[in-house]
Amino acid sequence: MLGTPVLKRGRGPQTAPTKVLTSIRLDADILDFFKSQGVGYQSRINAALRQEVQRHAKTIPKSMPRKRAAA
């Protein structure tokens, strides 16, 4: 027996998921731009999209209500 692991990897399960897993197609140069800025490129893409939504909407809550998919 090897014993208990010394290092735990990964975040583990979220207690209350705040993000939705999705797939999106981006132009290669756009993705390269965000990735070239280092770790956290997905969060920066999310922030850029949120900023664009706020530009076009008078009021938008910080956390928009999400509909759960029917099982």
N, CA, C, O and CB atoms as a CASP TS submission, in Angstrom:
PFRMAT TS
TARGET T0000
AUTHOR 0000-0000-0000
METHOD Language model
MODEL 1
PARENT N/A
ATOM      1  N   MET     1       0.838  -1.177   0.000  1.00  0.00           N
ATOM      2  CA  MET     1       0.000   0.000   0.000  1.00  0.00           C
ATOM      3  C   MET     1       0.886   1.244   0.000  1.00  0.00           C
ATOM      4  O   MET     1       1.913   1.283   0.677  1.00  0.00           O
ATOM      5  CB  MET     1      -0.955  -0.004   1.215  1.00  0.00           C
ATOM      6  N   LEU     2       0.481   2.257  -0.761  1.00  0.00           N
ATOM      7  CA  LEU     2       1.291   3.452  -0.930  1.00  0.00           C
ATOM      8  C   LEU     2       0.999   4.543   0.095  1.00  0.00           C
ATOM      9  O   LEU     2       1.809   5.455   0.260  1.00  0.00           O
ATOM     10  CB  LEU     2       1.088   3.995  -2.297  1.00  0.00           C
ATOM     11  N   GLY     3      -0.108   4.475   0.770  1.00  0.00           N
ATOM     12  CA  GLY     3      -0.455   5.516   1.737  1.00  0.00           C
ATOM     13  C   GLY     3      -1.277   6.618   1.098  1.00  0.00           C
ATOM     14  O   GLY     3      -1.655   6.535  -0.071  1.00  0.00           O
ATOM     15  N   THR     4      -1.548   7.646   1.876  1.00  0.00           N
ATOM     16  CA  THR     4      -2.374   8.750   1.380  1.00  0.00           C
ATOM     17  C   THR     4      -1.542   9.666   0.478  1.00  0.00           C
ATOM     18  O   THR     4      -0.346   9.844   0.706  1.00  0.00           O
ATOM     19  CB  THR     4      -2.977   9.557   2.561  1.00  0.00           C
ATOM     20  N   PRO     5      -2.170  10.240  -0.533  1.00  0.00           N
ATOM     21  CA  PRO     5      -1.421  11.126  -1.426  1.00  0.00           C
ATOM     22  C   PRO     5      -1.010  12.415  -0.704  1.00  0.00           C
ATOM     23  O   PRO     5      -1.754  12.938   0.126  1.00  0.00           O
ATOM     24  CB  PRO     5      -2.261  11.461  -2.673  1.00  0.00           C
ATOM     25  N   VAL     6       0.154  12.905  -1.025  1.00  0.00           N
ATOM     26  CA  VAL     6       0.684  14.108  -0.402  1.00  0.00           C
ATOM     27  C   VAL     6       0.116  15.358  -1.063  1.00  0.00           C
ATOM     28  O   VAL     6      -0.095  16.372  -0.398  1.00  0.00           O
ATOM     29  CB  VAL     6       2.210  14.118  -0.476  1.00  0.00           C
ATOM     30  N   LEU     7      -0.133  15.289  -2.372  1.00  0.00           N
ATOM     31  CA  LEU     7      -0.557  16.458  -3.133  1.00  0.00           C
ATOM     32  C   LEU     7      -1.901  16.192  -3.786  1.00  0.00           C
ATOM     33  O   LEU     7      -2.058  15.217  -4.521  1.00  0.00           O
ATOM     34  CB  LEU     7       0.492  16.830  -4.193  1.00  0.00           C
ATOM     35  N   LYS     8      -2.870  17.057  -3.520  1.00  0.00           N
ATOM     36  CA  LYS     8      -4.160  16.963  -4.193  1.00  0.00           C
ATOM     37  C   LYS     8      -4.122  17.884  -5.398  1.00  0.00           C
ATOM     38  O   LYS     8      -3.716  19.042  -5.293  1.00  0.00           O
ATOM     39  CB  LYS     8      -5.341  17.332  -3.234  1.00  0.00           C
ATOM     40  N   ARG     9      -4.549  17.365  -6.547  1.00  0.00           N
ATOM     41  CA  ARG     9      -4.554  18.175  -7.765  1.00  0.00           C
ATOM     42  C   ARG     9      -5.976  18.531  -8.149  1.00  0.00           C
ATOM     43  O   ARG     9      -6.914  17.776  -7.894  1.00  0.00           O
ATOM     44  CB  ARG     9      -3.861  17.434  -8.919  1.00  0.00           C
ATOM     45  N   GLY    10      -6.120  19.680  -8.759  1.00  0.00           N
ATOM     46  CA  GLY    10      -7.422  20.098  -9.266  1.00  0.00           C
ATOM     47  C   GLY    10      -8.242  20.829  -8.225  1.00  0.00           C
ATOM     48  O   GLY    10      -7.905  20.848  -7.041  1.00  0.00           O
ATOM     49  N   ARG    11      -9.322  21.429  -8.687  1.00  0.00           N
ATOM     50  CA  ARG    11     -10.186  22.212  -7.815  1.00  0.00           C
ATOM     51  C   ARG    11     -11.134  21.353  -7.005  1.00  0.00           C
ATOM     52  O   ARG    11     -11.508  21.719  -5.891  1.00  0.00           O
ATOM     53  CB  ARG    11     -10.971  23.195  -8.622  1.00  0.00           C
ATOM     54  N   GLY    12     -11.524  20.218  -7.549  1.00  0.00           N
ATOM     55  CA  GLY    12     -12.545  19.424  -6.900  1.00  0.00           C
ATOM     56  C   GLY    12     -13.917  19.920  -7.336  1.00  0.00           C
ATOM     57  O   GLY    12     -14.019  20.881  -8.099  1.00  0.00           O
ATOM     58  N   PRO    13     -14.952  19.280  -6.864  1.00  0.00           N
ATOM     59  CA  PRO    13     -16.299  19.672  -7.287  1.00  0.00           C
ATOM     60  C   PRO    13     -16.692  21.028  -6.708  1.00  0.00           C
ATOM     61  O   PRO    13     -16.334  21.364  -5.579  1.00  0.00           O
ATOM     62  CB  PRO    13     -17.317  18.610  -6.866  1.00  0.00           C
ATOM     63  N   GLN    14     -17.429  21.795  -7.496  1.00  0.00           N
ATOM     64  CA  GLN    14     -17.930  23.079  -7.019  1.00  0.00           C
ATOM     65  C   GLN    14     -19.160  22.833  -6.161  1.00  0.00           C
ATOM     66  O   GLN    14     -19.992  21.984  -6.480  1.00  0.00           O
ATOM     67  CB  GLN    14     -18.261  24.032  -8.204  1.00  0.00           C
ATOM     68  N   THR    15     -19.268  23.580  -5.070  1.00  0.00           N
ATOM     69  CA  THR    15     -20.441  23.414  -4.212  1.00  0.00           C
ATOM     70  C   THR    15     -21.675  24.010  -4.880  1.00  0.00           C
ATOM     71  O   THR    15     -22.757  23.427  -4.812  1.00  0.00           O
ATOM     72  CB  THR    15     -20.206  24.073  -2.836  1.00  0.00           C
ATOM     73  N   ALA    16     -21.526  25.156  -5.521  1.00  0.00           N
ATOM     74  CA  ALA    16     -22.618  25.781  -6.254  1.00  0.00           C
ATOM     75  C   ALA    16     -22.037  26.307  -7.567  1.00  0.00           C
ATOM     76  O   ALA    16     -21.487  27.408  -7.596  1.00  0.00           O
ATOM     77  CB  ALA    16     -23.299  26.935  -5.415  1.00  0.00           C
ATOM     78  N   PRO    17     -22.150  25.541  -8.650  1.00  0.00           N
ATOM     79  CA  PRO    17     -21.551  25.982  -9.907  1.00  0.00           C
ATOM     80  C   PRO    17     -22.060  27.354 -10.331  1.00  0.00           C
ATOM     81  O   PRO    17     -23.266  27.602 -10.353  1.00  0.00           O
ATOM     82  CB  PRO    17     -21.833  24.969 -11.002  1.00  0.00           C
ATOM     83  N   THR    18     -21.128  28.240 -10.666  1.00  0.00           N
ATOM     84  CA  THR    18     -21.512  29.580 -11.081  1.00  0.00           C
ATOM     85  C   THR    18     -21.298  29.784 -12.568  1.00  0.00           C
ATOM     86  O   THR    18     -21.741  30.790 -13.123  1.00  0.00           O
ATOM     87  CB  THR    18     -20.734  30.614 -10.300  1.00  0.00           C
ATOM     88  N   LYS    19     -20.641  28.869 -13.209  1.00  0.00           N
ATOM     89  CA  LYS    19     -20.360  28.968 -14.640  1.00  0.00           C
ATOM     90  C   LYS    19     -21.066  27.831 -15.368  1.00  0.00           C
ATOM     91  O   LYS    19     -21.383  26.797 -14.779  1.00  0.00           O
ATOM     92  CB  LYS    19     -18.827  28.932 -14.913  1.00  0.00           C
ATOM     93  N   VAL    20     -21.305  28.042 -16.651  1.00  0.00           N
ATOM     94  CA  VAL    20     -21.933  27.040 -17.496  1.00  0.00           C
ATOM     95  C   VAL    20     -20.880  26.515 -18.459  1.00  0.00           C
ATOM     96  O   VAL    20     -20.214  27.293 -19.142  1.00  0.00           O
ATOM     97  CB  VAL    20     -23.165  27.625 -18.262  1.00  0.00           C
ATOM     98  N   LEU    21     -20.732  25.212 -18.515  1.00  0.00           N
ATOM     99  CA  LEU    21     -19.801  24.596 -19.447  1.00  0.00           C
ATOM    100  C   LEU    21     -20.385  24.708 -20.849  1.00  0.00           C
ATOM    101  O   LEU    21     -21.505  24.265 -21.107  1.00  0.00           O
ATOM    102  CB  LEU    21     -19.521  23.108 -19.070  1.00  0.00           C
ATOM    103  N   THR    22     -19.613  25.306 -21.748  1.00  0.00           N
ATOM    104  CA  THR    22     -20.089  25.502 -23.112  1.00  0.00           C
ATOM    105  C   THR    22     -18.927  25.381 -24.078  1.00  0.00           C
ATOM    106  O   THR    22     -17.768  25.325 -23.670  1.00  0.00           O
ATOM    107  CB  THR    22     -20.781  26.871 -23.265  1.00  0.00           C
ATOM    108  N   SER    23     -19.240  25.341 -25.335  1.00  0.00           N
ATOM    109  CA  SER    23     -18.215  25.293 -26.368  1.00  0.00           C
ATOM    110  C   SER    23     -18.459  26.471 -27.296  1.00  0.00           C
ATOM    111  O   SER    23     -19.598  26.742 -27.676  1.00  0.00           O
ATOM    112  CB  SER    23     -18.236  23.929 -27.149  1.00  0.00           C
ATOM    113  N   ILE    24     -17.392  27.173 -27.661  1.00  0.00           N
ATOM    114  CA  ILE    24     -17.524  28.341 -28.525  1.00  0.00           C
ATOM    115  C   ILE    24     -16.365  28.331 -29.515  1.00  0.00           C
ATOM    116  O   ILE    24     -15.239  27.979 -29.163  1.00  0.00           O
ATOM    117  CB  ILE    24     -17.547  29.669 -27.693  1.00  0.00           C
ATOM    118  N   ARG    25     -16.649  28.717 -30.742  1.00  0.00           N
ATOM    119  CA  ARG    25     -15.602  28.791 -31.764  1.00  0.00           C
ATOM    120  C   ARG    25     -15.134  30.234 -31.862  1.00  0.00           C
ATOM    121  O   ARG    25     -15.935  31.147 -32.065  1.00  0.00           O
ATOM    122  CB  ARG    25     -16.115  28.272 -33.153  1.00  0.00           C
ATOM    123  N   LEU    26     -13.824  30.431 -31.716  1.00  0.00           N
ATOM    124  CA  LEU    26     -13.225  31.753 -31.801  1.00  0.00           C
ATOM    125  C   LEU    26     -12.199  31.762 -32.925  1.00  0.00           C
ATOM    126  O   LEU    26     -11.611  30.731 -33.250  1.00  0.00           O
ATOM    127  CB  LEU    26     -12.573  32.157 -30.456  1.00  0.00           C
ATOM    128  N   ASP    27     -11.990  32.930 -33.515  1.00  0.00           N
ATOM    129  CA  ASP    27     -10.919  33.054 -34.502  1.00  0.00           C
ATOM    130  C   ASP    27      -9.591  32.783 -33.803  1.00  0.00           C
ATOM    131  O   ASP    27      -9.401  33.134 -32.639  1.00  0.00           O
ATOM    132  CB  ASP    27     -10.923  34.470 -35.176  1.00  0.00           C
ATOM    133  N   ALA    28      -8.685  32.157 -34.530  1.00  0.00           N
ATOM    134  CA  ALA    28      -7.398  31.763 -33.955  1.00  0.00           C
ATOM    135  C   ALA    28      -6.629  32.962 -33.402  1.00  0.00           C
ATOM    136  O   ALA    28      -6.018  32.871 -32.337  1.00  0.00           O
ATOM    137  CB  ALA    28      -6.553  31.048 -35.004  1.00  0.00           C
ATOM    138  N   ASP    29      -6.658  34.097 -34.128  1.00  0.00           N
ATOM    139  CA  ASP    29      -5.909  35.264 -33.667  1.00  0.00           C
ATOM    140  C   ASP    29      -6.483  35.849 -32.386  1.00  0.00           C
ATOM    141  O   ASP    29      -5.740  36.387 -31.565  1.00  0.00           O
ATOM    142  CB  ASP    29      -5.886  36.323 -34.743  1.00  0.00           C
ATOM    143  N   ILE    30      -7.800  35.752 -32.205  1.00  0.00           N
ATOM    144  CA  ILE    30      -8.431  36.237 -30.978  1.00  0.00           C
ATOM    145  C   ILE    30      -8.000  35.367 -29.805  1.00  0.00           C
ATOM    146  O   ILE    30      -7.608  35.880 -28.757  1.00  0.00           O
ATOM    147  CB  ILE    30      -9.978  36.244 -31.113  1.00  0.00           C
ATOM    148  N   LEU    31      -8.071  34.060 -29.982  1.00  0.00           N
ATOM    149  CA  LEU    31      -7.660  33.151 -28.918  1.00  0.00           C
ATOM    150  C   LEU    31      -6.179  33.310 -28.599  1.00  0.00           C
ATOM    151  O   LEU    31      -5.793  33.314 -27.430  1.00  0.00           O
ATOM    152  CB  LEU    31      -7.960  31.706 -29.309  1.00  0.00           C
ATOM    153  N   ASP    32      -5.344  33.441 -29.630  1.00  0.00           N
ATOM    154  CA  ASP    32      -3.907  33.647 -29.418  1.00  0.00           C
ATOM    155  C   ASP    32      -3.641  34.904 -28.610  1.00  0.00           C
ATOM    156  O   ASP    32      -2.770  34.914 -27.740  1.00  0.00           O
ATOM    157  CB  ASP    32      -3.176  33.727 -30.757  1.00  0.00           C
ATOM    158  N   PHE    33      -4.396  35.979 -28.895  1.00  0.00           N
ATOM    159  CA  PHE    33      -4.225  37.231 -28.159  1.00  0.00           C
ATOM    160  C   PHE    33      -4.463  37.013 -26.665  1.00  0.00           C
ATOM    161  O   PHE    33      -3.639  37.411 -25.842  1.00  0.00           O
ATOM    162  CB  PHE    33      -5.181  38.311 -28.700  1.00  0.00           C
ATOM    163  N   PHE    34      -5.583  36.386 -26.313  1.00  0.00           N
ATOM    164  CA  PHE    34      -5.902  36.179 -24.900  1.00  0.00           C
ATOM    165  C   PHE    34      -4.926  35.207 -24.243  1.00  0.00           C
ATOM    166  O   PHE    34      -4.514  35.422 -23.103  1.00  0.00           O
ATOM    167  CB  PHE    34      -7.333  35.660 -24.752  1.00  0.00           C
ATOM    168  N   LYS    35      -4.554  34.144 -24.946  1.00  0.00           N
ATOM    169  CA  LYS    35      -3.612  33.178 -24.385  1.00  0.00           C
ATOM    170  C   LYS    35      -2.227  33.775 -24.197  1.00  0.00           C
ATOM    171  O   LYS    35      -1.508  33.401 -23.270  1.00  0.00           O
ATOM    172  CB  LYS    35      -3.526  31.957 -25.275  1.00  0.00           C
ATOM    173  N   SER    36      -1.847  34.706 -25.076  1.00  0.00           N
ATOM    174  CA  SER    36      -0.513  35.307 -24.980  1.00  0.00           C
ATOM    175  C   SER    36      -0.350  36.149 -23.722  1.00  0.00           C
ATOM    176  O   SER    36       0.774  36.459 -23.328  1.00  0.00           O
ATOM    177  CB  SER    36      -0.237  36.161 -26.204  1.00  0.00           C
ATOM    178  N   GLN    37      -1.454  36.521 -23.092  1.00  0.00           N
ATOM    179  CA  GLN    37      -1.399  37.324 -21.878  1.00  0.00           C
ATOM    180  C   GLN    37      -1.198  36.475 -20.631  1.00  0.00           C
ATOM    181  O   GLN    37      -1.091  37.011 -19.528  1.00  0.00           O
ATOM    182  CB  GLN    37      -2.661  38.137 -21.742  1.00  0.00           C
ATOM    183  N   GLY    38      -1.145  35.159 -20.794  1.00  0.00           N
ATOM    184  CA  GLY    38      -0.838  34.278 -19.673  1.00  0.00           C
ATOM    185  C   GLY    38      -2.043  33.548 -19.110  1.00  0.00           C
ATOM    186  O   GLY    38      -3.117  33.508 -19.710  1.00  0.00           O
ATOM    187  N   VAL    39      -1.829  32.978 -17.945  1.00  0.00           N
ATOM    188  CA  VAL    39      -2.852  32.179 -17.270  1.00  0.00           C
ATOM    189  C   VAL    39      -4.094  33.037 -17.009  1.00  0.00           C
ATOM    190  O   VAL    39      -3.989  34.222 -16.693  1.00  0.00           O
ATOM    191  CB  VAL    39      -2.302  31.595 -15.937  1.00  0.00           C
ATOM    192  N   GLY    40      -5.255  32.425 -17.145  1.00  0.00           N
ATOM    193  CA  GLY    40      -6.505  33.124 -16.881  1.00  0.00           C
ATOM    194  C   GLY    40      -7.150  33.678 -18.139  1.00  0.00           C
ATOM    195  O   GLY    40      -7.992  34.573 -18.067  1.00  0.00           O
ATOM    196  N   TYR    41      -6.757  33.152 -19.292  1.00  0.00           N
ATOM    197  CA  TYR    41      -7.288  33.703 -20.539  1.00  0.00           C
ATOM    198  C   TYR    41      -8.799  33.495 -20.656  1.00  0.00           C
ATOM    199  O   TYR    41      -9.487  34.333 -21.238  1.00  0.00           O
ATOM    200  CB  TYR    41      -6.584  33.068 -21.733  1.00  0.00           C
ATOM    201  N   GLN    42      -9.324  32.399 -20.117  1.00  0.00           N
ATOM    202  CA  GLN    42     -10.765  32.168 -20.187  1.00  0.00           C
ATOM    203  C   GLN    42     -11.523  33.200 -19.356  1.00  0.00           C
ATOM    204  O   GLN    42     -12.592  33.661 -19.755  1.00  0.00           O
ATOM    205  CB  GLN    42     -11.105  30.751 -19.708  1.00  0.00           C
ATOM    206  N   SER    43     -10.972  33.557 -18.209  1.00  0.00           N
ATOM    207  CA  SER    43     -11.598  34.584 -17.379  1.00  0.00           C
ATOM    208  C   SER    43     -11.549  35.945 -18.069  1.00  0.00           C
ATOM    209  O   SER    43     -12.492  36.730 -17.964  1.00  0.00           O
ATOM    210  CB  SER    43     -10.909  34.661 -16.007  1.00  0.00           C
ATOM    211  N   ARG    44     -10.453  36.227 -18.774  1.00  0.00           N
ATOM    212  CA  ARG    44     -10.351  37.495 -19.504  1.00  0.00           C
ATOM    213  C   ARG    44     -11.331  37.544 -20.677  1.00  0.00           C
ATOM    214  O   ARG    44     -11.901  38.597 -20.964  1.00  0.00           O
ATOM    215  CB  ARG    44      -8.916  37.701 -20.012  1.00  0.00           C
ATOM    216  N   ILE    45     -11.529  36.419 -21.353  1.00  0.00           N
ATOM    217  CA  ILE    45     -12.524  36.365 -22.427  1.00  0.00           C
ATOM    218  C   ILE    45     -13.905  36.613 -21.837  1.00  0.00           C
ATOM    219  O   ILE    45     -14.696  37.365 -22.407  1.00  0.00           O
ATOM    220  CB  ILE    45     -12.479  34.992 -23.169  1.00  0.00           C
ATOM    221  N   ASN    46     -14.203  35.990 -20.701  1.00  0.00           N
ATOM    222  CA  ASN    46     -15.493  36.175 -20.040  1.00  0.00           C
ATOM    223  C   ASN    46     -15.691  37.650 -19.665  1.00  0.00           C
ATOM    224  O   ASN    46     -16.772  38.204 -19.865  1.00  0.00           O
ATOM    225  CB  ASN    46     -15.591  35.276 -18.779  1.00  0.00           C
ATOM    226  N   ALA    47     -14.651  38.277 -19.126  1.00  0.00           N
ATOM    227  CA  ALA    47     -14.741  39.682 -18.735  1.00  0.00           C
ATOM    228  C   ALA    47     -14.965  40.574 -19.956  1.00  0.00           C
ATOM    229  O   ALA    47     -15.739  41.529 -19.885  1.00  0.00           O
ATOM    230  CB  ALA    47     -13.467  40.113 -17.990  1.00  0.00           C
ATOM    231  N   ALA    48     -14.298  40.275 -21.077  1.00  0.00           N
ATOM    232  CA  ALA    48     -14.474  41.069 -22.294  1.00  0.00           C
ATOM    233  C   ALA    48     -15.898  40.922 -22.835  1.00  0.00           C
ATOM    234  O   ALA    48     -16.499  41.896 -23.288  1.00  0.00           O
ATOM    235  CB  ALA    48     -13.449  40.645 -23.367  1.00  0.00           C
ATOM    236  N   LEU    49     -16.430  39.704 -22.785  1.00  0.00           N
ATOM    237  CA  LEU    49     -17.808  39.489 -23.226  1.00  0.00           C
ATOM    238  C   LEU    49     -18.791  40.212 -22.309  1.00  0.00           C
ATOM    239  O   LEU    49     -19.752  40.816 -22.785  1.00  0.00           O
ATOM    240  CB  LEU    49     -18.129  37.989 -23.269  1.00  0.00           C
ATOM    241  N   ARG    50     -18.559  40.153 -21.003  1.00  0.00           N
ATOM    242  CA  ARG    50     -19.438  40.840 -20.051  1.00  0.00           C
ATOM    243  C   ARG    50     -19.411  42.353 -20.292  1.00  0.00           C
ATOM    244  O   ARG    50     -20.452  43.009 -20.258  1.00  0.00           O
ATOM    245  CB  ARG    50     -19.015  40.522 -18.594  1.00  0.00           C
ATOM    246  N   GLN    51     -18.219  42.898 -20.535  1.00  0.00           N
ATOM    247  CA  GLN    51     -18.087  44.332 -20.795  1.00  0.00           C
ATOM    248  C   GLN    51     -18.873  44.720 -22.054  1.00  0.00           C
ATOM    249  O   GLN    51     -19.516  45.769 -22.086  1.00  0.00           O
ATOM    250  CB  GLN    51     -16.593  44.720 -20.948  1.00  0.00           C
ATOM    251  N   GLU    52     -18.821  43.886 -23.075  1.00  0.00           N
ATOM    252  CA  GLU    52     -19.559  44.159 -24.305  1.00  0.00           C
ATOM    253  C   GLU    52     -21.068  44.105 -24.066  1.00  0.00           C
ATOM    254  O   GLU    52     -21.810  44.936 -24.590  1.00  0.00           O
ATOM    255  CB  GLU    52     -19.162  43.159 -25.397  1.00  0.00           C
ATOM    256  N   VAL    53     -21.516  43.144 -23.286  1.00  0.00           N
ATOM    257  CA  VAL    53     -22.940  43.049 -22.949  1.00  0.00           C
ATOM    258  C   VAL    53     -23.378  44.297 -22.190  1.00  0.00           C
ATOM    259  O   VAL    53     -24.441  44.852 -22.469  1.00  0.00           O
ATOM    260  CB  VAL    53     -23.224  41.776 -22.109  1.00  0.00           C
ATOM    261  N   GLN    54     -22.569  44.740 -21.235  1.00  0.00           N
ATOM    262  CA  GLN    54     -22.907  45.928 -20.454  1.00  0.00           C
ATOM    263  C   GLN    54     -22.951  47.174 -21.331  1.00  0.00           C
ATOM    264  O   GLN    54     -23.742  48.080 -21.072  1.00  0.00           O
ATOM    265  CB  GLN    54     -21.902  46.122 -19.322  1.00  0.00           C
ATOM    266  N   ARG    55     -22.121  47.233 -22.355  1.00  0.00           N
ATOM    267  CA  ARG    55     -22.152  48.361 -23.289  1.00  0.00           C
ATOM    268  C   ARG    55     -23.476  48.453 -24.015  1.00  0.00           C
ATOM    269  O   ARG    55     -23.940  49.545 -24.341  1.00  0.00           O
ATOM    270  CB  ARG    55     -21.026  48.246 -24.296  1.00  0.00           C
ATOM    271  N   HIS    56     -24.086  47.302 -24.270  1.00  0.00           N
ATOM    272  CA  HIS    56     -25.303  47.257 -25.071  1.00  0.00           C
ATOM    273  C   HIS    56     -26.574  47.136 -24.250  1.00  0.00           C
ATOM    274  O   HIS    56     -27.670  47.187 -24.808  1.00  0.00           O
ATOM    275  CB  HIS    56     -25.229  46.122 -26.022  1.00  0.00           C
ATOM    276  N   ALA    57     -26.456  46.980 -22.966  1.00  0.00           N
ATOM    277  CA  ALA    57     -27.636  46.845 -22.110  1.00  0.00           C
ATOM    278  C   ALA    57     -27.641  47.986 -21.102  1.00  0.00           C
ATOM    279  O   ALA    57     -26.596  48.352 -20.564  1.00  0.00           O
ATOM    280  CB  ALA    57     -27.656  45.461 -21.384  1.00  0.00           C
ATOM    281  N   LYS    58     -28.811  48.541 -20.851  1.00  0.00           N
ATOM    282  CA  LYS    58     -28.910  49.627 -19.859  1.00  0.00           C
ATOM    283  C   LYS    58     -28.551  49.113 -18.470  1.00  0.00           C
ATOM    284  O   LYS    58     -27.723  49.706 -17.779  1.00  0.00           O
ATOM    285  CB  LYS    58     -30.337  50.234 -19.849  1.00  0.00           C
ATOM    286  N   THR    59     -29.164  48.028 -18.068  1.00  0.00           N
ATOM    287  CA  THR    59     -28.862  47.429 -16.769  1.00  0.00           C
ATOM    288  C   THR    59     -28.729  45.930 -16.941  1.00  0.00           C
ATOM    289  O   THR    59     -29.531  45.288 -17.620  1.00  0.00           O
ATOM    290  CB  THR    59     -29.958  47.767 -15.721  1.00  0.00           C
ATOM    291  N   ILE    60     -27.717  45.395 -16.325  1.00  0.00           N
ATOM    292  CA  ILE    60     -27.496  43.951 -16.344  1.00  0.00           C
ATOM    293  C   ILE    60     -27.023  43.552 -14.953  1.00  0.00           C
ATOM    294  O   ILE    60     -26.063  44.129 -14.442  1.00  0.00           O
ATOM    295  CB  ILE    60     -26.452  43.531 -17.454  1.00  0.00           C
ATOM    296  N   PRO    61     -27.675  42.585 -14.337  1.00  0.00           N
ATOM    297  CA  PRO    61     -27.220  42.164 -13.009  1.00  0.00           C
ATOM    298  C   PRO    61     -25.841  41.524 -13.087  1.00  0.00           C
ATOM    299  O   PRO    61     -25.471  40.953 -14.113  1.00  0.00           O
ATOM    300  CB  PRO    61     -28.221  41.185 -12.381  1.00  0.00           C
ATOM    301  N   LYS    62     -25.086  41.622 -12.001  1.00  0.00           N
ATOM    302  CA  LYS    62     -23.749  41.013 -11.975  1.00  0.00           C
ATOM    303  C   LYS    62     -23.832  39.525 -12.250  1.00  0.00           C
ATOM    304  O   LYS    62     -22.981  38.970 -12.945  1.00  0.00           O
ATOM    305  CB  LYS    62     -23.066  41.259 -10.622  1.00  0.00           C
ATOM    306  N   SER    63     -24.847  38.880 -11.713  1.00  0.00           N
ATOM    307  CA  SER    63     -25.039  37.466 -11.942  1.00  0.00           C
ATOM    308  C   SER    63     -26.430  37.284 -12.531  1.00  0.00           C
ATOM    309  O   SER    63     -27.434  37.398 -11.828  1.00  0.00           O
ATOM    310  CB  SER    63     -24.858  36.640 -10.629  1.00  0.00           C
ATOM    311  N   MET    64     -26.476  37.002 -13.816  1.00  0.00           N
ATOM    312  CA  MET    64     -27.756  36.823 -14.487  1.00  0.00           C
ATOM    313  C   MET    64     -28.354  35.494 -14.055  1.00  0.00           C
ATOM    314  O   MET    64     -27.634  34.503 -13.933  1.00  0.00           O
ATOM    315  CB  MET    64     -27.596  36.884 -16.031  1.00  0.00           C
ATOM    316  N   PRO    65     -29.685  35.460 -13.818  1.00  0.00           N
ATOM    317  CA  PRO    65     -30.300  34.188 -13.458  1.00  0.00           C
ATOM    318  C   PRO    65     -30.144  33.190 -14.598  1.00  0.00           C
ATOM    319  O   PRO    65     -30.297  33.527 -15.772  1.00  0.00           O
ATOM    320  CB  PRO    65     -31.787  34.381 -13.111  1.00  0.00           C
ATOM    321  N   ARG    66     -29.844  31.980 -14.229  1.00  0.00           N
ATOM    322  CA  ARG    66     -29.624  30.943 -15.229  1.00  0.00           C
ATOM    323  C   ARG    66     -30.708  29.892 -15.136  1.00  0.00           C
ATOM    324  O   ARG    66     -31.150  29.513 -14.051  1.00  0.00           O
ATOM    325  CB  ARG    66     -28.245  30.302 -15.057  1.00  0.00           C
ATOM    326  N   LYS    67     -31.123  29.435 -16.298  1.00  0.00           N
ATOM    327  CA  LYS    67     -32.109  28.363 -16.337  1.00  0.00           C
ATOM    328  C   LYS    67     -31.366  27.054 -16.317  1.00  0.00           C
ATOM    329  O   LYS    67     -30.365  26.894 -17.015  1.00  0.00           O
ATOM    330  CB  LYS    67     -33.028  28.467 -17.586  1.00  0.00           C
ATOM    331  N   ARG    68     -31.834  26.131 -15.538  1.00  0.00           N
ATOM    332  CA  ARG    68     -31.211  24.797 -15.493  1.00  0.00           C
ATOM    333  C   ARG    68     -31.775  23.959 -16.619  1.00  0.00           C
ATOM    334  O   ARG    68     -32.964  24.038 -16.929  1.00  0.00           O
ATOM    335  CB  ARG    68     -31.450  24.099 -14.116  1.00  0.00           C
ATOM    336  N   ALA    69     -30.940  23.175 -17.218  1.00  0.00           N
ATOM    337  CA  ALA    69     -31.361  22.292 -18.286  1.00  0.00           C
ATOM    338  C   ALA    69     -32.232  21.183 -17.718  1.00  0.00           C
ATOM    339  O   ALA    69     -31.961  20.653 -16.640  1.00  0.00           O
ATOM    340  CB  ALA    69     -30.147  21.709 -19.024  1.00  0.00           C
ATOM    341  N   ALA    70     -33.269  20.845 -18.450  1.00  0.00           N
ATOM    342  CA  ALA    70     -34.150  19.751 -18.024  1.00  0.00           C
ATOM    343  C   ALA    70     -33.390  18.434 -18.104  1.00  0.00           C
ATOM    344  O   ALA    70     -32.671  18.177 -19.069  1.00  0.00           O
ATOM    345  CB  ALA    70     -35.438  19.694 -18.900  1.00  0.00           C
ATOM    346  N   ALA    71     -33.553  17.615 -17.092  1.00  0.00           N
ATOM    347  CA  ALA    71     -32.838  16.336 -17.049  1.00  0.00           C
ATOM    348  C   ALA    71     -33.528  15.279 -17.861  1.00  0.00           C
ATOM    349  O   ALA    71     -33.054  14.145 -17.929  1.00  0.00           O
ATOM    350  CB  ALA    71     -32.691  15.860 -15.630  1.00  0.00           C
TER
END
